[in-house]
Amino acid sequence: MQKSLSERDQAVIWHPYTQMQTAPAPIGIVKGEGALLTDEHGQTYIDATSSWWVNIHGHAHPHITKRLAEQAAVLHHAIFAGYTHEPAVLLAEKLLPVLPGAQARVFYSDNGSTAVEVALKMTIQYWQNQGTPRRKLLAFHDAYHGDTFGAMSVSARSVFTRAFDDYLFEVTFLDLPTAENLPALLRQIDDIAADTGAFIFEPLVLGSGGMIMYDVKAFDALLAHCRSKGILLIADEVMTGFGRTGTNFAMEQLTTPPDMITLSKGLTGGTMAMGVTTCTEAIYEAFLSNDKLKTLFHGHSYTANPFTCAAALASLELFLDPACAQNRRRIAARHQAFGETLRQHSRVKNVRQTGTILAFEVNTGEADSYVNNLADFLHRFFREKRVMLRPLGNTLYILPPYVITDGQLTTVYDCVLDMLEEYGKR
Ligand SMILES: *Cc1c(COP(=O)(O)O)cnc(C)c1O
């Protein structure tokens, strides 16, 4: 008998973030369309988390498919040092003007983590090139910036980094700003400002940290203070970029513009892996010299791959179409109404929303050790109901592709209410 995809997988694959000994067999996906994914048995799943937050226009979008096919007939790859090509140049030309702040240059890489690595390397060398090295970096306590070593270093120390903590460089971690703690935060920064090169942050929403949403006004004041001390501001918009938070980019909701921006997840519409790090002209100019040592020595074999650039261009066209913004407003309004329903629910706490992200915690009423059981219960429940929701600890969030239909959203919401009902009966 022919083995299923799921069985074959279990003989040869090692999955990310997965304890392979205890994890249930993975679901074999064979097809995607809109917000739906179809498994090898013909059952469909509603993708309520945009397949790890990357898919913004729905699966296998015909416009992106068409552009990829056109690109396939022309050029697959070309070395990106000493050579260039239309898709890479055009993408930079289209992207820079829509980004917040005076972003002047695009540096391509392969994913969100590498985009962060590039921003960190730009920061460190920017200060060295000017002959005024600054050694320290600032980040938020619950931050997540990726899984490579530099990105891990500026992320929260957690169970995810435990095995590697001794190998991570030191970073000064800040509490999330509030009206109350702001004066203390600013004093903390004053003490180290002269030796601090950059502050890297996820604007408005800390994603992997648990969809934590924080005070915009206090954050803006924190950014302005860092700017006044010459600390570079790196907005990690890998998750918040491309419309997640209500505006095209989260930094549009703040008055202090960033010096650098990192992008990935939504960049190609969930088609292919790509990272972008942008910076201002001032940062770029600090690397211009007759001295070869002032070069940014960083790159990847697939840097600015033409296919990937073509996918990003096609995705950007869809993103800038007014229909996309209208869909985002529609989802935000639906989220808001469902958020009100959840707020009335006794088994729910901390309901919060930013744009198309709705998050809350399940009120277990028990000690934290219970949380693991809760996560297992949630995974199992949503798998059975064929709704793709993946809790972060005991935080549950809905972060759908913008093309999700009203009917599909209703199914997801109803499924959450069913889950709360079922949980209560345990
Ligand atoms: C996911 C994420 C990253 C890492 O991106 P990968 O493509 O998974 O390496 C970095 N920063 C933020 C804010 C993210 O959400």
The ligand as an ORCA input file, in Angstrom:
! r2SCAN-3c Opt
* xyz 0 1
  C       9.383     36.006     12.363
  C      10.147     37.195     12.796
  C      11.531     37.313     12.560
  C      12.312     36.202     11.945
  O      11.955     35.976     10.603
  P      12.297     34.553      9.933
  O      11.959     34.768      8.496
  O      11.433     33.542     10.608
  O      13.745     34.309     10.152
  C      12.152     38.481     12.919
  N      11.487     39.491     13.503
  C      10.160     39.435     13.747
  C       9.467     40.587     14.374
  C       9.451     38.280     13.425
  O       8.145     38.194     13.702
*
